[in-house]
Every structure is written in structure tokens, then in C-alpha cells.
Amino acid sequence: MSAIWLNIIAEAMYKSFRRAGQARSLLQRASPGSFPPSSSTAPPSARFVAPPAAPGPPSRLSNFEKLNEHAANGNLQMAEAVFPIVLAELDRLEAENVTRNSRNSRANFPTGGSVASKRTMLFNTMLKCAANRGDVRAAMKYYQRMLDSNVNTNVKTYGKLVEACAKGGDLAGAESWWQTMEQLRVDTNYREPSMWGVKSDDRIESGARVRYNIMLDGCAKAGNPGAAVAWFDRLLAANIKPDVRSYSCVIEAHVPSGDSNIALSWFVRMRRELGKASYSFVGNGAFVNALKACARAKDADTALQIFEIALSQQQELDDEEERRRPPQEAAYGLLLYTLGVNGRKDDAVEWMRRMANSGVPPTTSCYNSVLQAHIVQKDLEGNAIL
């Protein structure tokens, strides 16, 4: 495109759309002296010159959207900085007797409704922040503040308290809040929020599965396998189909005690009941948790069995990319550690070779595990080579 046309386009953009930054860029690409003749008698220096580009627009996120973003990231410090700003805005709206969203409101909540419902949403967002952090103390702080301020609570309030306690390892607290939440669901005839393209029954089951998985995660964090199995049975009794995370939590609960055989049995059960949905290495915490149990028990044979099952069944996946995806670095590391402490030097060398060939670079800890295997066997020559 010639410099003449570049200049014409730039002038049009500036006059019609005030797109100063883009006009300026086009003008800079045009050669000096190549502008079309001007109909005016003004000297060249007086012709069109694009002004400096205006600074970028300020962030369009409302105060509540900023708060929600900090809550999703579990950033309590930033959330607490924005919280009083939004709260003050709600106080102003309430003083003006505004019951619906105001266009002048900087709070800009995503839904309409009364100021009271927005206030509940605000505090629930702070509870979400605490839940994502597993911060029981912060959750109780804002829940108590809700009560002291006569802010209405709802099912989501208690759901976040359950999650905060579960992630924080307070299993007793999570179970207590669970009972309160479930009773409120019954008393208020609570319905799961609608989801586009998702059937009502599937939506209800999905929401229930999430709640049970939160409790299972709490059992795992507490290292309580008995409670994990009990909650898994309750999930089945409620006619809810477990997913990979459900099984992963049960297996993780058995890690501290090093119950490698039980971990294997749950791993095999998951593969049998969920089928190909559990064969991918992506997001499959059950695979890594089963290997953690083997590492804790120093059970190399079971670890190898789990790895071989995973690799074999991966080839049954329909997607070629998934069939070629290597296991996680953590999985290889756990296997090599288990082989190393048992002095399985030949197996350790072979699996580190397979790790490298799969495109996963061995880490320093992987090399240390292989060295450990040679040290246990007092193979100083092989140790020196490594």
C-alpha cells in the first residue's frame, strides 16, 4: 500500500473515529513528502499531525468483580482491601432506598435483587476466598460478621464453610456445617442453578457430586481413610456416580498409612467402573496418589503394577494425542524413588530411560533415586558412572 493511501486512511480514522494511536502508527510508516497535495495554502508543517496516543482505558472491572477475582485466587489480603469499598457502596444504596441495580453503582453486582441479597452475595464472596485458601479462621471471621450484621445466610454460605473446613483439614467442622447446609436445602426447597444445555437431573447430580467430593477431600486432607470410605459409601447411597476426583480422594486418604494394596484396589476399581474416563493422565490425581501410597510403603512391586496398568489402559483411549501423552513427572519421580529405596537398580535405570524417551526430562531427584538404588546394592562402579 502506497504512502499516499496510508495517509488518507490515517486522516479518515482520526476524523471519524478519533483512533489517534492507530492513525499515528500509519503516519509514521508513510514516507516524508509523499502526502497528497493539500487544497489549503498552509505550509507542510501545518498539515495533519496525529496527536500523541491517549493513555489506555482504565480497568473496566467493577469493585465487586475485582473482589470476586481475588476470592477465586484465594488472595485474602487483596480481597479484604476491596471488601469495605463494596460494603460502603451497598450502604449508600440502602440509604437511598435502591432495591435494584443502579447504573451509577460502582459495585455492579451480576444480578438484580434487593440490597439485602447483594449483601449476602458480598459476604459469601469473602467466604469463597477463605474456602479457596482452606482458611478456617478467615471463614469463621466473616461468618460471625454476617451474623453480627444481621446479613441473611443461604445454602451457599454453609457450602463455603464446609469447603473451608474440609480444605483446612477440620473434618469435624466440615461435617457439622454439612448437616446445617443439607437441612437448609430441604427447608428452603433449594434448586441447583440452571446451566445452559445441561439437563435438570444431570445438574442436580453434578452439584451433589461436587459437595460430596468436598467432604472426601476433607477426609483426604485429614488422612482419615475410614471417614473417606464412609463418605464414598454415602455418595453411592445417594445414587450419585463418583468421578475420578472421588476415587482420588479415597486413595489419598490411605497415603499417610502407606496402605499400598488398598490404594491399588481402589485404583483398579476406579478403572473398572469409570472405564476410559479414568484412563487419561490429565488431571488424574488417583494415579499419582496410588503411587504416593506405594512410596510411603516402599512397595516397589505394587508401584510397578500400577504404572503398567496405567500405561496399558492408556492405549485404549480413542484420542491419539491422549494415547501418546506421557505420565506426569511426579508419577515417574515416585516410581523411581520407590525403586531406589529398594535397591532395584536395573529397574530404576530402565524406568529413567523410559522417562527420558517419553519426552519427560529426568529431574535431579530422579537421578538421586537411581543413585540410591546403586548405593543400596553397593554398586560403586555403577554409582560412579551415573
N, C-alpha and C positions, 0 to 999 in steps of 0.2 A: 504494500500500500504506500502511495507516494506521501511525501511530507505535506503536500497541499491538502490532501484529504484528511490526514491526521489532524491538521489544524482546524479544518472545518468541523470535524466531529467533536473536537475538544470544545470549540466555541458553543456548539449546539448543546453539549452536555452541561456546560456551565450555565448557559442562559435558561435552559428548560428545566433542569433537574438539580442545579446547584451541586453537582458532583465534583467539587473542587479538586479533591485528591486525584481522581482518575483523569480529569482534564489536564491537570498539571503534568501527570506522567506522560500523556500523549504529546503534549507540547515539547517536553524535553527530548522526545525521540525525533521531532521534526528538525530538519537542518536549518541553520540560520539563513535568513534571506530568501527562503523558499515559500513564504506565506503569500497567499493570493493578494493582488493589488487591492488596496483599500479605497473605498469611494470617498473617504474623507481626506482632508488635507493635513491631517495630523501626522507628525513625524513618526517613524517606525517605533520609537521608544514609547509612544503613547498608544500603540495598538494593544489589543487584548493581552493581558498578562494574568495568568491564574494566580490567585492569592495562595498563601501557604495553606497546606491541608489542615482542616479543622481537627482538633483532638477527637479521638474515638468516643462514641457514646458511652455514658456511664452504664454500669451494670443494671440490667433490667429486672434482676431478681428482686422480688419484694422482700420485706423483712422476714415474713413467715417462710418464704421459700428458702431464704438463707438459713434460717433456723432448722428447717427440715433437712437441708443438705448436711448441716453439721451433725444433726441427730443420726442420719443414715451412716455417717462416717464414724460415729461414736466419739466425736470431738466435743467433750463436755465443756471445756474451757471456752470455746468459741460459741457454743450453744448458750451458755449462761451469760455471755456478753450481749447476745441478741434478745434473749428472753424478756428482760424488763422493757425493752423498746416496744415489742409487740404487745406486751401486757398493758403498757401505758396507752397504746392505741385503742385497745379494747375498752379500757376505762373511759376514754374520750367518747367512743361510740356509744357506750352505755349512758354516759351523761347526756348525750344528745338524743337519747331515746331512738337510736338507729337499730332497727331489727333485721335489716337486710344488708347485703354487701354494698358498701359505698364506693363510688368511683374515685372518690378522693382519699380513700383509705390506703395508707401505705402498707397495712397488714396484708391485704389482698389474699384472703383465705380462699382455698379452691372451691368451697361450696357455700351456698347461701345458708339461711337459717338465723336463729337468734344469736345475740351476743353470748348468751349462756352456753350454747352449743360450740361456739368458736372458742370460748374459754376452756371447755373440756378438751377440745382438739389441741389447744396450745399446751396444756399440761401433759396430755398423752404423748405429745411430741417429745417433751423432755424425758418422759418415761421410756420412750423408744431409744433415746440417746443412751440412757442408763442401761437398758436391756442389751443394746449392741455392744456395750463395754463389759457386760457382766458385772456391773457396779451396783450391788445390792444397797449399799449405803445411800447413793445418789437417788436410787429409785424410791426408797422409803422417805427420803427427804422431800421429794416433790409430791409423793402421795399424801404425806402428812400435811403438806402445804395446801393441797387440794381440799382436804377435809377442813382445815382451819379457815379456809377462804370460802367455804360452802360451795365449792365447784362440784358440779354433778359428775359422778363416775359412770362408766359404762363397761361393756364386755371387753372392749379394747384396753381399758385401763388395767383390768386384772390380768389380761393376757400378757401385757408388758411386764407386770410384776412377776408373773410366772417365769417369763423368759429371763428376766434379770437374775432371779434366784437360781434358775437352772444353769445359766451360763456362769454364774458366780460360785457354783458348787454347793449352794444351800438347798439340798434336796428336800428337806423337811419344809422349808419355807415355800418352795415351788409347789409341793403337794397341797399345802394349806391354801395357797392362792388359787390353785387349780379348782378346788372344791367350790370356792366362792364364785369363780368365773363360770363354772358349769351350772351352778344353781341360778345365777343371774341370767344365763342363756335360756334356761327353762322358764323363769319367771317373766321375762320380757319377750318370750317367743322370738328370740333373736334369729335373724336370717343372714346368711353369708352375703357379702356384697356381690352384685351381679358382675359377670365377666363376659365380654363380647365373644360370642362363638363357643361358649362353654355351657354345656347343659347344666340344669339346676342340680341334678343328683351328683354329677361329677364335681361341681363347685363345692357342694356340701362335703363330699368325701375328701376333696383336696384340702379344704380348710381344717377338717378334723385331723387329717394326717399330719399337717403342719403342727398342730397343737400337741399331738402325741409325740411327735419327733422332738419337740422342745423338751418334753419330760424325759424322753430317752437320752437326749443329750445331757440333761442334768444328771442322770444316773451314771453316764459315762464319765462326766467331769468329776463326780464324787467317787468313782472307782467302785461302784456298788453293783456287781453283776446280778445279784438276786433281785434287786429292785428293777434292773433293766429288763430282765426276763419277765417279771411280773407285769410291767407296763407294756411290754410287747404282747403278752397274752391279753391284756385289756384292749389293746388296739384290735386284735383279731376278734375278740368277743363283740366289739362294736361294729363288726362287719366292714372293717376298713382294710384295704390292701396295703401292706407295707411297701416301702420303696428301698432303694439302695441305702439311703441315709438311715432308715430304721434299723437295718441289719448292721450297718457300720457302727452305730451307737452301742448295740448289744455287744459286738465284738470288742469295741474299745473299752467297755466296762470290764472285760476279762483280762486286759493287758497288765494292770498292776500285779495281779496274782500269777501271771505267767501261765495261764491255762491254755497252752497251745493246742491241745487236742480238742478242747471245746471251741476254741476260735476256728479251727479247721472245720468242725462240724457245722457251725453257723455259716461259714463261708460257702461250704458245699450246698447247704440248704438254700441259701440265697440264690446261688447259681441255678439250682434245680427249680425253684419256684418262680423266679423272675425271668429266667431264660436270658435271651440276648440283651435285654435291657440292663443286665448287670455285667456284661462281658467287656465293655469298653474300659480302658484305663483312665479316661477323662472323668474327673470328679468321683472316682471310685475309692472312697476312703476305706471301704471294707477290706480291700486288698492290702493296703498299707497297714491297717490296724491288725489284721491277722498276722502279718509279718512282724509287727511290733511284739505281739504276744509270744511268737517263736523266739525273737531276740531276747526277750526277758527270761524265757525258759531255757535259752541256749539250746534250742531244739532244731538242729540243722536239717534233720530228715523231714520234719513236718514243713519247715520253711521251703525246702526244695519241692516238696509235693504241692504246696500252694502255688509256687511260681510256675511249675509245669502245667498245672490245671489252668491257670490264668492265660498262659501263652497258647495252650492248645485250643481253648474255647474261643480265644480272640479270633482265630482263623474262621470261625463260623459266622462272623459278622458280615452283613451284606455290603457295607460301605468299604471300598478298597482302601481308602485313606485310614480308616479306623483299624483295618486289619494290619496295616503297616506301622501303626503308631507304636513306639517303644514304651515299655513300662516307665514309671516315674523314677527319677534319680533317687528319691528316698527309698523306693522299693529295692532297687539294686543295692543301695547302701546297707539296708537292714539285712538282706540276704548275705552280703559279704561279711558283715560283722558277725553274724551267726556262724558262718563257716570258719571265720578267723579264730574265734574263741575256742572252737572245737578242733583246731589244727588241721582242718580239711584243706591242705594247701593246693592239691591238684584241682579240686572243685573250685576253690577261690580263684585261682589263676584262670581257669576256663570261663567262669562267670564274669570276671572282669573283662576278659577278651570279648565275650558276647555283648557285654555292656557297651564297650567301645565300638564294636561293629554295628550296633543298632543305632549309633549316632548320639549316644549319651556319653559325654566325656567323663571318665572316672575322676572323682574328687580326691583330695588329699586323704580324707578319711577312708576312702575305698582302698587306696594304696596301703594305708596303715593296717587295714584289716587283712590284706593279703600278706603283709609283712608279719603280722601277728600269727597267722597260720604257720608260716615257716619257723617262727621263733618257738611256737609250741612244739613243733616236730624237731626242733634243734637242727634245722637245716640251714647252717650258716652260709653255705655256698649259694643257695638259692636266695637267701636273705640279702647277700652282698650284691647279687645280680640285680635285684629289684632296687 
